[in-house]
Amino acid sequence: MSPTDLARLDLRAPEAWAQSRRKALVVGGVATALMAVGFFLNREQFLRSWLLGWMFWVGLGLGCLGLLMLQYLTGGAWGMVIRRLLEAGTRTIWLLAVLGLPIFIGVKVLYVWAQPEHMDEVLRAKAGYLNVPFFLARAAVYFGLWIGLTTLLNKWSTSLDEPSVHYAVEKKIKTLAGPGLCLFILSVAFAAIDWVMSLEPHWFSTIFGLMWLISLVLTAHSFTIAVLYFLTQRGRPMGVLVNKHHFHDLAKLLFAFVMVWAYFSFSQYLIIWSGNLPEEITWYVTRLSHGWEWFGVSLLVFQFAVPFLLLMPRSFNFNASLVLKIAGLILVMRLVDLFWMTAPAFHPKALSIHWMDFVAPVAIGGWWVSEYLRQLATRPLLMVGASGLEEALQHGGH
Amino acid sequence: MTIFAVACAGMYPILHMGRPWLAYWLLPYPNTMSLFPQFRSPLLWDVFAVSTYATVSALFWFVGLIPDLATLRDRAQNPVARMIFGMLSLGWRGAASHWHRYETACLLLAGLSTPLVLSVHTVVSFDFTIGIIPGWHATIFPPYFVAGAIYAGFAMVLIISIPLRVVCRLEDFITEKHLTNMASIMLATGLIVCFGYAMEAFFAYYSGNLYERFMLVNRMFGQYGWAYWCLLLCNFLAPQVLWFKKFRTSPFWLFVVSLIVSVGMWLERFVIIVTSLANDFLPSSWGQYIPTRWDFATFLGTIGLFVSLLFLFLRFLPMISMYEMRSLLPAAKVNGGKGAHGGGHA
């Protein structure tokens, strides 16, 4: 199919999705109202749950940005068909910054290191990094960087919608994507330290930034697979263009990300377990006792073993609806993982699940999904003028 | 290269044990003296990781050579050479069934080797991290060592292949595009390694731990401070020129950068091993490491062994897979795309 033929196709997001957008808004609104009630009942718990939900959706938005830049750098048919989906994800980062306001306002309630009465020698030693003004300034820098990258990438890529060749634009995007990815990785690693690791300010692990990085890539990739699946159903134009080989590639990539996640997690666990140093091991001691261990075990089974075994056989990877189910499972497990990382910091002595832990991800998710769908509808689903699109669409058809 | 490097690497721990004739004690063999290795020690995992890696790499290498060995057999003038190549080619006749099984075997071995590259370097990093000395006990070590290995490996491939393609006139086989792609991989893995340095340095501060912080200051400004700054120069600063196309496409500059990176990767090991051991928890056990002539002899000796093995290989066996090159020729594409496709995979 030539670029001019493609330009004639209706490559917009389905009309019916506008309705889903409204539904998402309603759900988000109701859940936010519930959270508002929760805020007056228990302010501490409100912030803890809000952090959980916010981290999940931030991971999704940022993962889209990371994957998009990676795709521009490496190329590949798998990414040509999801570029616009990732792009829509990046355009939600401004909303995530707004939704993060409760965390930034409530920093003194949420984080131990910000409370003078909990100060000790170690915390005083790192107060040069862990203090409220610097924490907020860093958050501003991270979001400034992410929104800046998003703006440029999205601005330049609009000219790829016309069916002609734009080598200059593509070169410009590629030139940004390299250094952009480096800055992105650094900023994401430090954001993970600030927002999650510093919940237990005595604990530290040098691999944590990388673990957070692969987690958000895993989240965004699973989510994008799900969106692409629904875009290709019921004879929609994308269904004609995207074939099983694209899904096969995306599934293989998901398999790789699952393995990297397991590799990082296992490495961290083994090194800390074998070192058995009091300042490090406490993190795992808390998380592997008082009922918290079941979350750890469920991660091992459902975020590693089950996806690993199901994504291994080649024929399973061609089964798009199975890949969708695995992607859905991983998304659920991402939330469980975040809960397992954050909640035991507040309740080290007993398992504790609050109703707001369920409501907060839904509240933030409602706003996020509706914004994502709005952004998705503003542009065609494929960059018709991108070089290599034709080959990418013929993928596996030789 | 892999096999020769593993052969050299394997010598170090064996010599290091002090009584190399008792090396078999490392293996969990049935014995009557109740000597049994400690299974919780990564040093023992190393025995398995390295020997598995060596076995699979050797198999992969040998299986990859079989069709070429058959060609050598068919073309050999010397009857002794013909007999040796004949035995090594395992009765290869180039039948369709041979190719079919061959491609499956290559794919499986490639699939097996990939995780082994990870496992072998991960276990090496565990050797360090299980020792709780500051500078060794860092959770980022596994990915950081794997990236470092790929980084150093590609630098070494470039160091060998750039002169080789000029001397042996292989410019049409090892093209500039290959070199440029290798340069990109070097840049990417090099940046991951530098991310590791950054995280180590930051966490030394962030830990708030006296010993961790001392480790960092000592690395930067202690008796071996020069090594740390040279390391950053070689492994971080120098490869940044690879961002520019001019350097990525120039074999001369790639060769220079690869040499610098190889020195940098040596310095990295020096910094990690020596600075952490020279100044550990107890000031009473601090010291300065001065290499003896045996240290130099072992290092130079293994370099010599590596180069000799490599040259022997280049002399007697095809350095570029002949059958893969054949399948890349235009004629092969016309007659059957399948061969070219399979060759690409292997």
Contacts between the chains, C-beta under 8 A, distances in Angstrom:
chain1	res1	chain2	res2	distance
A	122	B	208	4.1
A	122	B	209	7.7
A	123	B	208	7.1
A	125	B	208	4.0
A	126	B	205	7.2
A	126	B	206	5.8
A	126	B	207	7.9
A	126	B	208	4.4
A	129	B	205	7.2
A	129	B	206	6.2
A	178	B	243	6.9
A	179	B	243	7.9
A	182	B	191	6.2
A	185	B	195	6.7
A	186	B	195	7.3
A	186	B	198	7.4
A	189	B	195	7.7
A	189	B	199	7.1
A	193	B	206	7.2
A	202	B	208	7.6
A	204	B	203	5.5
A	204	B	206	5.7
A	204	B	207	5.0
A	205	B	139	4.5
A	206	B	138	4.6
A	206	B	139	5.1
A	206	B	140	3.8
A	206	B	141	8.0
A	206	B	196	7.9
A	206	B	199	4.7
A	206	B	200	6.2
A	206	B	203	4.8
A	207	B	138	7.9
A	207	B	139	4.0
A	207	B	140	4.4
A	207	B	142	7.6
A	207	B	143	7.0
A	207	B	199	8.0
A	208	B	139	7.6
A	209	B	199	6.4
A	210	B	140	6.8
A	210	B	143	6.1
A	263	B	118	7.2
A	263	B	122	7.8
A	263	B	142	7.2
A	263	B	143	7.6
A	264	B	142	7.9
A	264	B	143	6.8
A	267	B	122	6.9
A	267	B	139	6.4
A	267	B	141	7.8
A	267	B	142	4.2
A	267	B	143	7.4
A	268	B	139	4.6
A	270	B	126	7.0
A	271	B	126	7.2
A	271	B	129	4.5
A	271	B	130	7.5
A	271	B	137	7.1
A	271	B	138	7.8
A	271	B	139	4.9
A	271	B	141	7.2
A	271	B	142	7.9
A	272	B	139	6.7
A	274	B	40	7.5
A	274	B	42	7.9
A	274	B	126	7.7
A	274	B	129	7.4
A	274	B	130	4.7
A	275	B	129	7.0
A	275	B	130	6.9
A	275	B	132	4.9
A	275	B	137	5.2
A	277	B	132	6.0
A	277	B	137	7.5
A	279	B	207	7.7
A	279	B	209	7.0
A	398	B	337	7.7
